[in-house]
Amino acid sequence: MTITAAPRSNRDICLATLRDTDRDRYLACLLAPEEKRPALAALYAFNAELARVRDLVHEPLPGEVRMQYWRDLLEGQSHGSSEANPLASELLTAIEEYRLPRRTLINMIDARIFDLYDDPMESRSSLEGYAGETASALIQLASLVLSADEAKRSADAAGHAGVAQAIAGLLLLMPLNRHRGQVYLPLEILSATGLDRDSFLAGEDKPRISAAVEAFAGLGREHLAKARAAGAIPQAVFPAFLPVTLAEPVLQKAQKLGADIFDRSLVLPQWRRQLRMAIASITKKI
């Protein structure tokens, strides 16, 4: 007798996709209320899909085509049924159920176009804008799913927390981005330390590169401090902030390593990341 496994639902597929593409947000999703997990998984998997486009293409144009698919979907101009794509289906369900602003999601797509090219990040304000439309926006969208009323109270904290989280993520990816010729570290920080894009990518002037990395990580810690100073995060929306709790050790280690982050990993062991989020889910502190 042949036993046929039951077909997986779109929700199961979406959660499995998130587990494979963004393990930290997958774990944060599991620490959220059960009834909120499908929508959170859809948002986080959508974010992971955008973030990995550069890994899937060799030229910017195919990447822009992939981005356009999601833009068309959100603007109601998708080609074919969204049911054929479990993530698209779940994302649209989350948008309708929680009245999520489509414009915020479209802005997230537009910000990610930067990832497809090797243009340098011009300034600190450019970086903060990029982080605001990606990491900060994702925290705020997740907060809307968890509690629309409480999300308003945590908007300021979400803004600063997202910048800190984005900088930590860019530090983790700095060796890969350098190999690609991408520089997310603002040119004004490079200039202040006596570097430009090419000398940073060359990686030979270790003292100046260390100073630039330390300043970049310091900017992340500055925003993390502002997020904490914004006041207590409402308990109902705290699960949206759980991934942010992984930023501080990365920022601290980067400041210590400086130019050595090109050769030494900043990634915390999986068990430490899980433990840190589990503790934060109890203490409600980022």
Secondary structure, 3 states (H helix, E strand, C coil): CCCCCCCCCHHHHHHHHHHHHCHHHHHHHHCCCHHHHHHHHHHHHHHHHHHCHHHHCCCHHHHHHHHHHHHHHHCCCCCCCHHHCHHHHHHHHHHHHHCCCHHHHHHHHHHHHHHHCCCCCCCHHHHHHHHHHHHHHHHHHHHHHHCHHHHHHCHHHHHHHHHHHHHHHHHHCHHHHHHHCCCCCCHHHHHHCCCCHHHHHHCCCHHHHHHHHHHHHHHHHHHHHHHHHCCCCCHHHHHHHHHHHHHHHHHHHHHHHHHHHHCCCCCCCHHHHHHHHHHHHHHCCC
